[in-house]
Amino acid sequence: MAKLDELSLRVDSLEKRVSALERPESRESASRSKQISVKEFILLKAPSNDIQRTHAIGTYLESIRSLGSFNAEDLRRGFREARIPPPININDKVNKNISKAYFMEAGDLKDGKKAWTLTTLGEQIIERGFNEEANNG
């Protein structure tokens, strides 16, 4: 009889857990764990110009999309996905991020094109926010 009582308790416990998972608020929290969009990421980081937007999109591609590196076409695609007109000369925006030590050249080409990756400083700026970048020079 003890085994039957033990099984009954376990079934009751499992039913409570399943019931909690089936609640609407549980489904909402599960849907919130979906991957953030590039537009949401940009809104969250609040870049104020095309150099910062390029930095944010590069970060998104590397950290959220898990690309090992990104090229100019990846960045253009990110701008389009965010519904933001890409800069006319995206390579200029990349070079400005390189001059600030936020991007560096990746070791290999990506799809036959020059590619870049974030530097540690570039990651830190995104974590702290672009406002702090302005305050620190």
Beta strands, then each sheet from edge to edge (+ up, - down):
strand 1: 70-71
strand 2: 103-105
strand 3: 115-118
sheet 1: 1+ 3- 2+
end
